[in-house]
């Protein structure tokens, strides 16, 4: 493979990453992937001496870095409201996000009427997460821990478990589907023991 082909492949890689970033539902992931693609495309543009293209992509890198820094400094302000199985808003949200919930947790089974602990997480008044479970003394067994696509950066989970700790929960247990949930569980410190995932708070 000659140098020209490698350079072209490098340019295509940058373009592909920029395009891929547009498919991200998470703003953070969008900007990170877009930044990587733009850096690659900037280097490619300098190699082929296309300075206007290099300038444009360099500006995109700077813009992305600025907003990523701003988001990391600002953080997200969350609050929690408790609900019950008859809550109209809760059931509307579960119905609205049903397809995505099933996609995230293939084969999941949960019943709002049987859950004695139900939390809706809000960000600036917008419902962004729903958690269902059952409490047995200081242990909470999760049946559903769902975040909407735009907020899957682990910050809701971190906030939720800090809240549960203040509520007297010392251990969280999860037995549900893990096919698309494994990264979340590991990232937030769940340990696999005797066929279940547990997190000490």
CORGICOR-V28611 format. One record per helix or strand of 3 or more residues. SS is the DSSP state (a for helix, b for strand). FROM is the first residue (numbers start at 0). TO is the last residue. Records with the same first field share a line. If there is no record, write none. Layout:
SS = FROM-TO, FROM-TO
//
This chain:
a = 2-20, 26-46, 50-73, 87-95, 97-103, 148-150, 154-165, 181-186
b = 77-82, 116-122, 125-135, 138-146, 170-173, 190-192, 195-199
//
